[in-house]
Amino acid sequence: MPLTASSADYGTLDATLEGLGCDLPWEEVYRARPRPGLACSACGFPMHAKTSPRGARFFAHDRRSAHCPSLGESEPHRMLKRALAAAARAAGHHVSMEATAAHGGWRADVLAAGPQGRFTALEAQVSSASLDDVLKRTRRYQADGVAVVWFTPSRARWLGHVPSVLLQRPARPDLSWQHTLETVSQFSADPCECDPRPFWHDEVHAAWTHRASWPIPEFVDHALHGRLVPVQEPTPYPGPHRWATPQDIRAAYDHRSSQF
């Protein structure tokens, strides 16, 4: 069930924004009479405004659409999309919810446009997805020059194959998404000051340290502005991409190069 709907009079309505993004009160579309004409921007089927049991706003098809890209979206999925959209807006980016490419090749849960014209798709993947499907969708974004970051609470097979972030699942389905897991790393290389120094110690103690959790808004802000980027180092076990500052990645590369 989408967070956007198309109106002939107002264009795209965004349930994550006050005034639906066009100064239109929610009451003008929710249980209003006469009923406003709304349609799904993805499949064109008629829609109506709706709220979840906890009051969250969204749009629902009047009748089931078997081919709509939003088919099967759950409330946790919608809540994660809201969290990612709010984080991107707080980072100073313009956000388009459920944006579709003109050629129809991709549909982003959250499309963030930066001040320099750089586009980043933030994908909420709460349900299962195959490695092949995620790789294909990632390549479609990349072919159009759109960066993409995948967010999931599951240790899926595709973690680490694409820019990805593991999330801490909320304690209950009706609670908001708040934190990443095992995501951000920092590199340090300090002179060995052990006295006496064991023969197995190098002259420099070099290691990555890992921060267990980051608030989602903080991570999204750093990722969208390039202050955090994926660490492209091979690991013996599959897992989510580690993210670090470009400076730390360069320092790790320089240290590794100096060992040979």
Phi and psi in degrees as a GROMACS rama.xvg file:
@    title "Ramachandran Plot"
@    xaxis  label "Phi"
@    yaxis  label "Psi"
@TYPE xy
-74.4797  165.796  PRO-2
-101.559  0.604015  LEU-3
-128.508  157.563  THR-4
-147.474  157.55  ALA-5
-103.8  132.816  SER-6
-121.282  134.292  SER-7
-63.8254  -28.966  ALA-8
-89.9365  -30.9346  ASP-9
-120.06  -3.30446  TYR-10
81.2486  -140.935  GLY-11
-82.7205  126.794  THR-12
-98.5978  132.113  LEU-13
-117.278  111.023  ASP-14
-69.147  -10.9404  ALA-15
-87.7911  -3.83188  THR-16
-114.579  147.317  LEU-17
-64.067  138.895  GLU-18
68.225  14.4082  GLY-19
57.7411  20.3542  LEU-20
82.1223  2.38085  GLY-21
-144.793  28.8484  CYS-22
57.9954  36.2472  ASP-23
-112.206  115.089  LEU-24
-60.016  144.072  PRO-25
-55.1162  -35.9824  TRP-26
-63.6106  -18.6708  GLU-27
-75.2496  -16.6671  GLU-28
-119.267  -21.7244  VAL-29
-92.7967  113.307  TYR-30
56.9795  28.9388  ARG-31
-83.0733  149.003  ALA-32
-131.372  126.745  ARG-33
-68.2678  154.703  PRO-34
-70.3367  130.118  ARG-35
-71.3248  150.37  PRO-36
-82.821  110.363  GLY-37
-122.223  146.215  LEU-38
-138.781  154.367  ALA-39
-72.727  128.847  CYS-40
-71.2905  -14.6513  SER-41
-93.6164  -44.7582  ALA-42
-115.45  -12.5247  CYS-43
84.4007  -2.41873  GLY-44
-71.1343  149.276  PHE-45
-60.5192  147.796  PRO-46
-135.523  168.431  MET-47
-142.606  155.661  HIS-48
-76.4842  145.391  ALA-49
-150.098  160.441  LYS-50
-127.528  148.778  THR-51
-78.5978  170.727  SER-52
-56.7933  -26.4609  PRO-53
-96.2734  10.8886  ARG-54
90.6502  5.04969  GLY-55
-73.9282  137.023  ALA-56
-90.0283  142.62  ARG-57
-161.862  -176.392  PHE-58
-123.061  144.994  PHE-59
-128.378  147.171  ALA-60
-68.5842  144.286  HIS-61
-64.9319  -37.8172  ASP-62
-139.974  153.837  ARG-63
-58.357  131.435  ARG-64
-105.482  116.271  SER-65
-72.6807  -16.7272  ALA-66
-118.181  6.33214  HIS-67
-73.023  136.934  CYS-68
-60.94  -21.6953  PRO-69
-84.9698  0.674708  SER-70
-56.6864  128.068  LEU-71
86.9333  2.30982  GLY-72
-65.6953  132.72  GLU-73
-99.6748  169.722  SER-74
-62.3894  -42.0676  GLU-75
-57.2939  -36.5316  PRO-76
-64.9237  -46.2545  HIS-77
-62.7222  -39.3311  ARG-78
-65.4391  -36.7846  MET-79
-68.073  -39.7978  LEU-80
-60.6915  -41.2296  LYS-81
-62.0213  -43.6448  ARG-82
-62.9796  -42.6362  ALA-83
-68.0778  -39.1641  LEU-84
-64.9296  -44.3125  ALA-85
-62.3539  -39.2406  ALA-86
-65.9525  -42.1351  ALA-87
-66.0849  -39.6676  ALA-88
-66.486  -40.3286  ARG-89
-64.158  -25.9883  ALA-90
-82.2949  4.92965  ALA-91
86.8749  16.3721  GLY-92
-100.572  148.984  HIS-93
-80.5052  134.82  HIS-94
-117.515  132.667  VAL-95
-115.445  120.701  SER-96
-82.385  137.669  MET-97
51.4615  45.7759  GLU-98
-77.9715  136.826  ALA-99
-113.69  136.294  THR-100
-62.8874  149.089  ALA-101
-58.251  -34.0258  ALA-102
-87.0977  -0.80543  HIS-103
78.8774  8.79242  GLY-104
-76.9114  -19.9453  GLY-105
-151.866  157.771  TRP-106
-138.808  111.823  ARG-107
-88.1077  135.235  ALA-108
-58.5739  -49.6944  ASP-109
-136.131  122.367  VAL-110
-111.19  113.338  LEU-111
-101.039  127.509  ALA-112
-109.881  119.529  ALA-113
-82.8122  168.37  GLY-114
-63.2979  -21.7369  PRO-115
-93.9331  10.1331  GLN-116
83.2172  13.071  GLY-117
-87.6972  130.474  ARG-118
-103.128  137.855  PHE-119
-134.786  126.49  THR-120
-90.6485  128.545  ALA-121
-107.116  111.419  LEU-122
-103.123  122.911  GLU-123
-92.9142  110.024  ALA-124
-115.806  81.8628  GLN-125
-82.983  -37.1706  VAL-126
-85.6095  173.664  SER-127
-73.8247  151.024  SER-128
-150.833  146.269  ALA-129
-79.2027  156.949  SER-130
-58.5292  -43.6081  LEU-131
-62.2268  -41.668  ASP-132
-65.355  -44.9825  ASP-133
-66.7317  -39.597  VAL-134
-63.2104  -43.2266  LEU-135
-63.1143  -43.7153  LYS-136
-66.4726  -37.3052  ARG-137
-64.2955  -42.9016  THR-138
-63.7213  -33.9955  ARG-139
-64.3213  -41.6377  ARG-140
-62.1101  -48.8086  TYR-141
-61.8903  -34.6651  GLN-142
-63.2939  -25.2598  ALA-143
-100.455  10.2372  ASP-144
73.4103  23.2424  GLY-145
-103.82  122.683  VAL-146
-72.57  156.874  ALA-147
-144.008  141.521  VAL-148
-129.965  128.941  VAL-149
-99.4814  133.576  TRP-150
-118.508  128.566  PHE-151
-151.661  148.57  THR-152
-91.8295  -0.695301  PRO-153
-105.904  145.687  SER-154
-83.1032  71.7778  ARG-155
-75.6312  160.216  ALA-156
-64.1522  -26.7243  ARG-157
-84.3641  -6.28402  TRP-158
-58.6305  131.566  LEU-159
90.5331  -20.8746  GLY-160
-84.0073  -23.1929  HIS-161
-133.303  160.487  VAL-162
-58.4036  113.806  PRO-163
-141.208  155.16  SER-164
-135.049  126.544  VAL-165
-86.7012  133.595  LEU-166
-111.244  152.768  LEU-167
-82.542  120.379  GLN-168
-71.8731  136.973  ARG-169
-59.7286  154.737  PRO-170
-63.3396  -29.8414  ALA-171
-134.782  151.917  ARG-172
-60.4335  -23.1664  PRO-173
-90.9545  1.92257  ASP-174
-94.2642  156.029  LEU-175
-78.2157  156.41  SER-176
-80.778  133.7  TRP-177
-131.506  -31.4829  GLN-178
-133.968  148.545  HIS-179
-87.1148  169.836  THR-180
-131.877  142.253  LEU-181
46.0253  47.6878  GLU-182
-111.701  -51.7216  THR-183
-100.609  133.089  VAL-184
-123.619  155.424  SER-185
-132.855  135.526  GLN-186
-100.206  139.037  PHE-187
-137.267  145.587  SER-188
-138.12  102.464  ALA-189
-117.416  143.344  ASP-190
-58.4427  139.871  PRO-191
-71.5688  121.795  CYS-192
-112.492  17.6873  GLU-193
-68.2426  134.443  CYS-194
-139.675  107.632  ASP-195
-76.4181  157.284  PRO-196
-88.7236  122.838  ARG-197
-59.2897  149.301  PRO-198
-64.4913  -22.3229  PHE-199
-85.6938  -5.45404  TRP-200
-82.3474  140.488  HIS-201
-81.116  170.965  ASP-202
-68.5495  -21.1689  GLU-203
-126.294  134.077  VAL-204
-89.331  109.651  HIS-205
-119.567  133.021  ALA-206
-165.535  155.329  ALA-207
-92.5161  133.974  TRP-208
-111.443  149.482  THR-209
-121.981  131.117  HIS-210
-89.325  124.137  ARG-211
-64.8435  -35.8685  ALA-212
-146.634  144.138  SER-213
-131.962  143.235  TRP-214
-61.3114  137.778  PRO-215
-56.6693  -45.0984  ILE-216
-59.7697  -37.9947  PRO-217
-66.9058  -44.1146  GLU-218
-63.6786  -47.4254  PHE-219
-60.3541  -41.4036  VAL-220
-58.6084  -48.699  ASP-221
-66.8112  -39.7979  HIS-222
-67.8528  -43.1689  ALA-223
-66.5809  -29.9166  LEU-224
-94.946  7.10307  HIS-225
76.0453  10.4756  GLY-226
-79.4153  -16.8813  ARG-227
-129.113  134.85  LEU-228
-136.369  158.445  VAL-229
-65.4314  140.973  PRO-230
-84.2366  115.271  VAL-231
-92.6897  47.8834  GLN-232
-104.542  137.033  GLU-233
-65.3352  142.652  PRO-234
-125.633  151.522  THR-235
-69.1041  -19.9491  PRO-236
-127.52  143.456  TYR-237
-66.7154  146.463  PRO-238
-177.33  178.106  GLY-239
-65.8662  153.99  PRO-240
-58.8552  135.354  HIS-241
-83.4021  143.222  ARG-242
-115.681  145.589  TRP-243
-154.193  169.911  ALA-244
-72.5821  150.822  THR-245
-56.7882  -32.9101  PRO-246
-65.6911  -41.9855  GLN-247
-67.8238  -38.2934  ASP-248
-64.5144  -41.0499  ILE-249
-65.4207  -41.2744  ARG-250
-63.1928  -39.5312  ALA-251
-66.0789  -40.3828  ALA-252
-64.006  -45.7609  TYR-253
-62.52  -40.5674  ASP-254
-65.2388  -44.1321  HIS-255
-63.3754  -39.9251  ARG-256
-65.0395  -32.8056  SER-257
-71.7146  -13.5858  SER-258
-83.2936  -8.45759  GLN-259
